[in-house]
Amino acid sequence: MAPPALPDDERLARVALTRVLEPGDAVGGRWLREWGAVAVLRCLIEGVGDLAGVDGIGGVEGAEVLEGLEGVGRRARLPGVTAKRWEGLRARARRVRAGRDLETAAAAGARFVMPGDAEWPAQLDDLGDARPVGLWVRGRPSLRIWALRSVAVVGARACTEYGAHVAAGLGAGLAERGWVVVSGGAYGVDGAAHRGALGAGGATVAVLACGVDRPYPRGHAQLIGRIAEQGLVVGELPPGDHPTPSRFILRNRVIAALTRGTVVVEAAYRSGALVTARCARDLGRHTMGVPGPVTSGLSAGVHELLRGDAVLVGDAAEVVELVGDMGDLAPRRRGPVVPRDLLDPGAARVLAALPARGSAGVREVAREAGTSADDAVVRLYELRSLGFVERHGDGWQLTRQAFLSVFPEGGDV
């Protein structure tokens, strides 16, 4: 049997594997779960070789490790991949320099967080074998603590002014309520949400599809630098690594898993933000959408979500009501209070019984209001004192104030 891996060996092996396995590689995740990072890396490098010469890794013979792997033995490759894929992984593994990556990350103010660490967010384990090998984290706060009370705000890169306004408002409103705003650092909705949170003096996390020392997009280098100073910048890829289209998509599962819920602000049918929302839904997280004009293609994807399981939200208070604790209720929404709202039911019925044009006698008003003539007289004098009606001879009619209150749309009545 192979001796157990030392903690430093496991960390260095996981650091190395961030250069070997692509984000979301469930096959590689199964290898890690079944045999551990040290054994997997050693199998990749030489099959049964000695790792003493590999930078940052050493101390145990690869052959001994293989002998201790249940179900693997001395097979040429681990299960679940083709020979071509295996050779590609081995080629990557032979070039890794874990110690150098840790030094580069430290120089950029970043650290490596892996499963089992005190800072590891346990909710990422909901991704199963597709969970990250580890995360590179830039910034001072604890990722685990921040993730416990976080919401993702995502959406279109080429958003409208409406989308940017809503996203910034959500970011600021959530931050003011003590919530962490998580997004992808991209142009459009992502950037607006981050700026809203920063502007409110709150907490925000940018999850990148590249190395945390390499801000992307380049136009957001200043914003991402500010996030690293005031919040956190997180990524699965090692220092210096570049983004690809597939990495952007796979990054979204981390955003969904880290947070209690995902809000989508403007997204076309093929938007990556919808991937985040669907992943959140599949993980049992809250999925929310902000509606837009039905004529806008940038809101079509959001509307499709809202026709399904997503919940419509309009501001941060409604988001917190959904994802927060008991008692985090959004204020009740209602239109403006008009004078007639303050009338008691009896007076309101008498007011409604008066015709829109001309006057009516007491008996006619009483009949229409369903009350007695004496009660109608009392109500009419009460309404007169409030400026709703006026008396003309034996008849009563609405004042202009009352007409606009009872018939706000005007028109021919």
Secondary structure, 3 states (H helix, E strand, C coil): CCCCCCHHHHHHHHHHHCCCCCCCCHHHHHHHHHHCHHHHHHHHHHCCCECCCCCCCCCCEHHHHHHCCCCCCCCCCCCCCCHHHHHHHHHHHCCCCHHHHHHHHHHCCEEEECCCCCCCCHHHHHHHHHCCCCEEEECCCCHHHHHCCEEEEEECCCCCHHHHHHHHHHHHHHHHCCCEEEECCCCCHHHHHHHHHHHCCCCEEEEECCCCCCCCCHHHHHHHHHHHHHCEEEECCCCCCCCCHHHHHHHHHHHHHHCCEEEEECCCCCCHHHHHHHHHHHCCCEEEEECCCCCCHHHHHHHHHHHCCCEECCCHHHHHHHHCCCCCCCCCCCCCCCHHHHCCHHHHHHHHHCCCCCCECHHHHHHHHCCCHHHHHHHHHHHHHCCCEEEECCEEEECHHHHHHHCCCCCCC
